[in-house]
Amino acid sequence: MRYRTLIVLTAISLSTACDKQADNVPNRIDAPSVQQSSSTPTRSFLGYKPAPGNSSVTIVGTSPSVGTILTTGERIKIEVSIEYILDTDSGTIALVVQTASNDLIAQDMEVISRGTGSLTLSADIVVPSTKAIQVFTPMQAQDQVGTTTVQMRAFKVVPQ
């Protein structure tokens, strides 16, 4: 799961960079970005599809708050408050924390059940030397190979 999620998110970021001319593509991840407006894209990417039905994931809050500038070397706890709708029996929501170059820093994951709900995922990190920290929350149904149902936030990082 760890590497599959990393590969999917990296592939989505790369696709976005190559596809910046296509303004009609909803919910692109343009890293570093502050937020996305919707959590359910309408197209598949490299065979990955959105979570089934009307499933969605929404970041409703972060700690530190969006706009906070992080400093290389500082120890922080990243907490992400999430609301979701899952339109299948069971699935997962993950927290994936990456550098600006998509290197994995930390992750957390929770299994969820059909319906609506909210949860908080967190990761304790030491801020690495990078331009930005990206925080993704991908949602996928059980047995789903990858997903394009994801929200993202980014934090600027400055040297110590």
N, C-alpha and C positions, 0 to 999 in steps of 0.2 A: 504493500500500500504506500509506503514512504516514497519509494522511487517512482511508482506509477503516478502519484500525485505531482511530484516534482517535474516529471517529464511532461505531463499534461499542461501544467501551468507554464512551463518554459515554452512549450510548443504554442500555446495560446499567445504568450507575449511575443514570440517570434512572428507568428502569423499577423498579429496586430501591426508590428513594425513594417511588414511588407505590404500591408493592406490599408495604410493610412489614407489613401486616396478614396476609399470606399466609405463615404460618410453615411451611407444608408445602412451600414451594418450596425445593429443594435448591440449595446453592452460590450464594446471592445475594452480590453484591458490595455490602457496606454500608460505603462509604468514610467516614472512614478506619477501617480494620479491620486487625487484626494478621495474621490468616491465615484461610484458608478450609479446610474439612475435606476436600473432595473436588474434583477438577479437572474432572469431567465432569457437567454438569447434564443433567437428563432431559427438558427441554422446549426448544423453540425460542423465539426472541425476535425479532420483526420479520423473520421469515424466516431468521434466522441459526440454524444448528444446530451441535451438537457435532461435532468431528472424527469421521470414520467409525469404526464398530466399537467396539472396546475402547480406542481411543486416549485417552491421558491425559497431562497435564503436571503435575509436582509441583515446587515450589520446595523444595529441601533445605537451602539455606543462603543467607545474604545477608551482604554486607559493604558498609556497616556492619551490625552485627547488629541484628535486630529489637529494638525498645525503645530504640535509640540516639536521642537528641534532637539534631536538626540545628539549626544556627544560620544565619540569613539572611546571605548573603555568603560563607560558607565554601566552599572548593573541595574537592569530594570525588569519589571514584571509587565508583560503585555497581556492585557485582558480584553477580550472581545465579547460583547453582549450581542446575541443573535436571536432573531425571531425567524421561524420557518413554517412552511406548509409542506407536508410530505403526502403525496398522492399515490402511495404504494405502501405495502405492508411494513417494510422496514428499510432503513438506509443509514447513511453516516453523514456527519458534518465534521469537517476537519479544520484545524487552524494550522496554516502553513506560513512560517516566517522565513523570508529569504532576503539576501542582499540584493543590491541593484543589478548584479550580474547573475541573479537567480541561483546562487549557492544557498543550500538549505542551512538555516540557523537552528530552528526548532520546529516542533509540531506537537499537536494534541488532537484527539479525535474522540467523538462520542457517537454511539449507536442511538438512533432515534426510531420512533414508531409512527405509523400513519396518523395524520391529523396536524393540528397546529401546536406550536410550543415555543418555548424560549429556553436558552441555555447560555452559559458563559464558559468560554474556553480560554486557557491561559498558558503562557510559557515564560519561564525565567531565562533571561539572556544577558550576555555581556555584549554590548554594541560593538560590532567589528568595524574595521576600517573599510568603509564603503560610502557611496554618495547618498544612499537611501536604504531604508528597511521597508520591504513590501510585506503586507499581511493579507493573506488570502483565506477565504472560507468556502471551499468547494463542498457541494452537496451531491451525493450520489445514492442511487437505490442499491440494495443488496444485489450482487451479481452483475452490476453495471461496470463495465471495464474502465470507463473514464467519464468525465462530465464536463459540460460547459456551463453548468449552473454554479456560479461563483460570484462572490463580492470581494472587493479589494480596497485597502487603504494603504497609504504610503507615508513615511516619516522621513524628513530630511535628516542627514547625519553630517555633523561638522567634526573636524579633527579636535583632539584634546588640547 
